[in-house]
């Protein structure tokens, strides 16, 4: 699977696909760049349909849903967009006469909602949703498929929790020295963890810690981003500077930061001089790396940087959305300590500060 930007890459991919499996057709989809991806899990009995959860991906569309970090409830989508997603999900469930579980994947771009795919089956997000809302969806779906009705089972309304949960993927990169950690349409993760707390930044940071990232509260951050991310990285860099971090950057990123009165020390390219970013990482002088890819074909410097963060166990992010979430989490860490609660406590008492509990009417034929 590959995201294709020109005919040359398309021809190469078709040639490789034909060599691997020439008897099978190639599916080509239009790709929405910089879109927000959303997963929705629903349960139905053929008459009553109830959404289990609407999960917003933190990485933009294009990262495999098995690798993407996700938030339940949604943390950026507007009420209007969520309404459109609910309406489309219920209509699909009715037309498909769903008895059991259904998963729908959406993309949101420029306030428009696109349907990517509909799967009339259980998805990998069902265990996450069940833990967050406190309802065993797979168990209920099994009973529904055996003839029970949702009303008799006591589940007829979408439950939106007060607390926030973030799912993060766990990757085996440390077992493959030199591998590029960039995420794409092919799944690379081998496990997942969940962070849960009263707000998104706290839940996100918990998920990163659980996935093995050592999130810093101070130190040096290296930033090098693609041109399309330079406008958005300004706020990230400013917040890091306000939190007391020292910034190092590639020449292009540093120039943008300088124009916005954010000082950053320029590091030479790996082939142009020393000390460069690899030297600083090796010496333990870099506490976090923000590096988004420069284009379709990653530059060799970028691949070396991203492989070194694994070698030295340095926290990193390769998307601007991940950088924004990480910095918000660090800001939260400077204000309060993380707490611990059992799932049962969250289900009983909620979390008090964040999204207010509300219920959404179910859909009937």
C-alpha positions as MATLAB code, in Angstrom:
seq = 'XXXXXXXXXXXXXXXXXXXXXXXXXXXXXXXXXXXXXXXXXXXXXXXXXXXXXXXXXXXXXXXXXXXXXXXXXXXXXXXXXXXXXXXXXXXXXXXXXXXXXXXXXXXXXXXXXXXXXXXXXXXXXXXXXXXXXXXXXXXXXXXXXXXXXXXXXXXXXXXXXXXXXXXXXXXXXXXXXXXXXXXXXXXXXXXXXXXXXXXXXXXXXXXXXXXXXXXXXXXXXXXXXXXXXXXXXXXXXXXXXXXXXXXXXXXXXXXXXXXXXXXXXXXXXXXXXXXXXXXXXXXXXXXXXXXXXXXXXXXXXXXXXXXXXXXXXXXXXXXXXXXXXXXXXXXXXXXXXXXXXXXXXXXXXXXXXXXXXXXXXXXXX';
ca = [
       0.000    0.000    0.000;
       1.349    3.441   -0.874;
       0.296    7.077   -1.162;
       1.081    8.077   -4.743;
       1.760   11.656   -5.843;
       2.850   11.231   -9.493;
       2.757    8.833  -12.445;
       6.349    7.668  -11.934;
       5.601    6.317   -8.464;
       2.300    4.825   -9.674;
       4.078    2.924  -12.462;
       6.696    1.615  -10.029;
       4.038    0.502   -7.548;
       1.984   -1.286  -10.232;
       5.089   -3.090  -11.453;
       5.962   -4.243   -7.917;
       2.355   -5.252   -7.216;
       2.237   -7.304  -10.421;
       5.400   -9.173   -9.422;
       4.051   -9.928   -5.951;
       0.480  -10.811   -6.872;
      -0.296  -10.318  -10.528;
      -3.674  -12.070  -10.460;
      -5.293   -9.597   -8.055;
      -6.632   -6.140   -8.976;
      -5.154   -2.909   -7.624;
      -7.533   -0.645   -5.723;
      -6.948    3.085   -6.256;
      -8.569    5.624   -3.913;
      -8.431    9.401   -3.980;
      -6.315   10.600   -1.044;
      -7.369   13.566    1.113;
      -4.245   15.274    2.396;
      -4.257   16.935    5.855;
      -7.688   15.534    6.698;
      -8.814   14.376   10.143;
      -9.703   10.697   10.284;
     -12.519    9.426   12.492;
     -13.559    5.901   13.522;
     -17.141    5.162   14.599;
     -18.272    1.907   16.196;
     -21.987    1.100   16.232;
     -24.137   -1.782   17.445;
     -27.532   -2.624   15.977;
     -30.239   -5.255   16.208;
     -31.858   -4.543   12.847;
     -34.303   -2.066   14.387;
     -32.406   -0.070   16.989;
     -28.924    1.314   16.276;
     -26.644    2.816   18.923;
     -23.232    4.429   18.467;
     -20.688    3.022   20.880;
     -18.101    5.740   20.311;
     -16.788    8.382   17.908;
     -12.990    8.274   17.963;
     -10.854   11.047   16.496;
      -7.412   10.177   15.142;
      -4.593   12.449   16.297;
      -2.442   11.880   13.210;
      -3.934   13.117    9.954;
      -5.536   10.726    7.468;
      -2.989    8.544    5.694;
      -1.656    6.839    8.813;
      -3.069    3.315    9.177;
      -5.810    3.225   11.809;
      -3.924    0.458   13.598;
      -0.933    2.796   14.038;
      -2.708    6.094   14.730;
      -3.178    7.596   18.175;
      -6.882    8.236   18.874;
      -9.036   10.176   21.310;
     -12.448    9.267   22.709;
     -14.411   11.515   22.926;
     -13.350   13.682   19.979;
     -11.160   16.604   21.046;
     -11.307   19.021   18.073;
     -14.397   18.230   15.983;
     -17.247   20.732   16.102;
     -20.798   19.800   17.187;
     -21.947   20.306   13.587;
     -19.394   17.841   12.217;
     -20.235   15.313   14.940;
     -23.926   15.656   14.072;
     -23.207   14.897   10.405;
     -21.131   11.869   11.377;
     -23.898   10.524   13.618;
     -26.579   11.014   10.973;
     -24.501    9.290    8.274;
     -23.645    6.391   10.604;
     -27.270    5.744   11.532;
     -28.392    5.907    7.891;
     -25.700    3.433    6.858;
     -26.636    1.051    9.675;
     -30.298    1.164    8.692;
     -29.656    0.594    4.985;
     -27.252   -2.269    5.713;
     -29.690   -3.733    8.266;
     -26.890   -4.166   10.795;
     -27.342   -6.966   13.346;
     -24.214   -6.897   15.478;
     -21.320   -4.450   15.165;
     -20.396   -1.988   12.425;
     -17.370    0.266   11.960;
     -17.279    3.361    9.748;
     -14.159    5.353    8.919;
     -14.586    9.012    7.984;
     -12.303   11.821    6.873;
     -13.044   15.444    7.730;
     -11.533   18.190    5.584;
     -12.624   21.812    5.152;
     -15.771   21.188    7.226;
     -16.857   18.374    4.885;
     -17.352   14.774    6.004;
     -16.202   11.986    3.666;
     -16.935    8.283    4.113;
     -13.764    6.241    3.619;
     -15.133    2.763    4.264;
     -17.886    0.856    6.041;
     -17.231   -2.509    7.677;
     -20.278   -4.522    8.861;
     -18.247   -6.268   11.548;
     -16.318   -5.688   14.750;
     -13.215   -3.491   14.478;
      -9.974   -3.216   16.418;
     -11.350   -0.163   18.236;
     -14.224   -2.043   19.923;
     -12.158   -3.073   23.009;
     -11.031    0.556   23.456;
     -14.576    1.911   23.214;
     -15.902   -0.756   25.583;
     -13.319    0.082   28.245;
     -13.934    3.812   27.966;
     -17.739    3.756   28.157;
     -17.996    0.725   30.448;
     -20.184   -1.317   28.101;
     -19.081   -4.758   26.760;
     -19.957   -4.128   23.112;
     -18.651   -7.456   21.783;
     -20.670   -9.365   24.383;
     -23.825   -7.402   23.575;
     -23.267   -7.852   19.840;
     -23.006  -11.616   20.295;
     -26.328  -11.661   22.147;
     -27.916   -9.463   19.477;
     -26.736  -11.835   16.742;
     -28.371  -14.661   18.682;
     -31.707  -12.853   18.647;
     -31.711  -10.485   21.632;
     -32.848   -6.860   21.266;
     -30.843   -3.864   22.480;
     -33.801   -2.579   24.469;
     -33.978   -5.862   26.409;
     -30.212   -5.667   26.983;
     -30.489   -2.112   28.386;
     -28.284   -0.360   25.838;
     -30.295    2.125   23.779;
     -28.355    5.415   24.020;
     -24.896    6.621   23.037;
     -22.842    7.274   26.164;
     -20.356   10.139   25.978;
     -17.965    9.904   28.950;
     -16.852   12.842   31.058;
     -13.298   11.518   31.009;
     -10.973   11.342   27.987;
      -9.111    8.284   26.753;
      -6.240    8.225   24.259;
      -5.115    5.072   22.507;
      -1.473    4.973   21.425;
       0.261    2.304   19.366;
       3.418    0.445   20.387;
       6.029   -0.194   17.710;
       8.915   -2.687   17.447;
      11.344   -0.130   15.988;
      13.955   -0.731   18.699;
      14.372   -4.288   17.370;
      15.283   -3.087   13.883;
      18.300   -0.720   14.003;
      18.312    1.898   11.256;
      14.605    1.575   10.430;
      12.680    4.752    9.573;
       9.924    5.426   12.132;
       7.691    7.282    9.663;
       4.085    6.099    9.726;
       1.972    5.573    6.616;
      -0.853    3.493    5.158;
       0.783    0.161    6.041;
       0.376   -0.980    9.643;
       3.611   -1.302   11.660;
       2.487   -1.467   15.297;
       2.560   -4.659   17.364;
       0.466   -3.512   20.327;
      -1.382   -0.620   21.904;
      -1.874    1.158   25.235;
      -4.450    3.575   26.633;
      -4.148    6.726   28.733;
      -7.220    7.979   30.566;
      -7.715   11.169   32.575;
      -9.921   14.198   33.080;
      -8.713   16.066   29.974;
      -7.037   15.434   26.650;
      -3.481   16.637   27.461;
      -3.303   14.444   30.582;
      -4.704   11.385   28.807;
      -2.356   11.920   25.855;
       0.751   12.159   28.016;
      -0.264    9.023   29.930;
      -0.584    7.166   26.632;
       2.886    8.315   25.534;
       4.473    7.266   28.814;
       2.731    3.879   28.614;
       4.061    3.440   25.061;
       7.623    3.993   26.304;
       8.212    7.670   25.519;
      10.126    9.564   28.223;
       8.426   12.931   27.977;
      10.761   15.759   29.140;
       9.797   18.767   31.263;
      12.941   20.703   30.319;
      15.976   20.552   28.059;
      16.651   20.894   24.327;
      14.274   20.248   21.439;
      15.292   19.826   17.799;
      12.709   20.974   15.232;
      12.790   20.359   11.489;
       9.508   20.375    9.586;
       8.144   20.282    6.058;
       7.200   23.597    4.456;
       3.479   22.864    4.823;
       3.945   22.513    8.607;
       5.998   25.666    9.202;
       3.021   27.912    9.895;
       1.608   25.489   12.483;
       4.959   24.776   14.127;
       5.290   28.433   15.178;
       2.782   28.047   18.020;
       4.404   24.756   19.053;
       7.853   26.341   19.203;
       6.578   29.401   21.063;
       4.945   27.266   23.717;
       8.108   25.180   24.111;
      10.141   28.385   24.518;
       7.674   29.711   27.097;
       8.011   26.424   28.998;
      11.780   26.958   29.246;
      13.055   24.653   26.500;
      16.030   25.551   24.312;
      15.345   25.173   20.609;
      17.607   23.786   17.903;
      16.430   23.714   14.297;
      17.344   23.099   10.696;
      18.144   26.252    8.721;
      14.742   26.488    6.991;
      12.712   25.952   10.152;
      14.963   28.280   12.154;
      14.439   31.058    9.605;
      10.662   30.833   10.010;
      10.959   30.844   13.802;
      13.309   33.857   13.706;
      10.786   35.842   11.645;
       8.317   35.232   14.464;
      10.761   36.304   17.212;
      11.403   32.744   18.416;
      15.157   32.160   18.830;
      16.529   28.795   17.742;
      20.113   27.655   17.224;
      20.739   26.522   13.647;
      22.374   23.118   13.276;
      24.285   22.223   10.094;
      23.130   19.383    7.894;
      24.724   16.057    8.747;
      27.072   16.274    5.743;
      27.922   19.933    6.210;
      29.625   20.170    9.581;
      29.815   19.292   13.266;
      28.445   19.280   15.838;
      25.248   18.331   14.051;
      22.007   16.848   15.348;
      23.423   13.302   15.413;
      26.328   14.467   17.607;
      23.994   16.205   20.049;
      21.707   13.180   20.301;
      24.666   10.900   20.919;
      25.938   13.227   23.682;
      22.519   13.279   25.396;
      21.948   16.953   24.642;
      18.615   16.553   22.812;
      15.565   15.668   24.896;
      12.931   15.641   22.128;
      12.757   15.675   18.311;
      10.000   17.113   16.121;
      10.608   16.053   12.514;
       7.930   15.925    9.822;
       8.884   14.435    6.435;
      10.107   16.735    3.682;
       8.138   15.055    0.922;
       7.265   11.848   -0.866;
      10.848   10.586   -0.775;
      12.419   11.246    2.656;
      15.836   12.848    2.658;
      18.721   10.747    3.950;
      19.350   13.201    6.814;
      15.764   12.763    7.998;
      15.971    8.971    7.953;
      19.201    9.068    9.965;
      17.681   11.445   12.524;
      14.534    9.364   12.950;
      16.497    6.130   13.293;
      18.784    7.701   15.918;
      15.898    8.718   18.168;
      15.108    5.025   18.588;
      18.749    4.148   19.276;
      19.020    6.745   22.064;
      15.389    6.445   23.267;
      14.598   10.103   22.578;
      10.915   11.129   22.483;
       9.887   12.128   18.978;
       6.933   13.039   16.812;
       6.694   12.950   13.017;
       3.413   14.863   12.614;
       2.452   18.415   13.496;
      -0.716   17.166   15.203;
       1.382   14.890   17.400;
       3.696   17.802   18.219;
       0.760   19.981   19.267;
      -0.653   17.231   21.480;
       2.749   16.521   23.050;
       3.441   20.152   23.882;
      -0.020   20.551   25.414;
       0.727   17.509   27.541;
       4.098   18.889   28.660;
       2.432   22.158   29.622;
      -0.025   20.187   31.742;
       2.856   18.301   33.431;
       4.365   21.609   34.558;
       1.125   22.495   36.364;
       0.155   19.278   38.125;
       1.149   15.689   38.765;
      -0.540   12.823   36.974;
      -2.988   10.810   39.050;
      -4.165    7.216   38.940;
      -7.731    5.899   38.964;
      -9.231    2.557   38.052;
     -11.598    2.236   35.111;
     -14.371    1.415   37.561;
     -13.840    4.726   39.367;
     -14.085    6.642   36.099;
     -17.272    4.791   35.189;
     -18.830    5.488   38.586;
     -17.900    9.112   39.107;
     -16.739   10.533   35.794;
     -13.824   12.919   35.861;
     -15.471   16.223   36.762;
     -13.564   18.763   34.695;
     -13.759   17.913   31.018;
     -16.590   16.995   28.635;
     -19.967   17.030   30.341;
     -21.908   13.805   30.254;
     -24.786   13.755   27.808;
     -26.815   11.184   25.915;
     -27.762   11.077   22.256;
     -31.067    9.605   21.123;
     -30.778    6.271   19.386;
     -31.990    5.732   15.836;
     -34.907    3.414   14.965;
     -36.160    2.274   11.597;
];
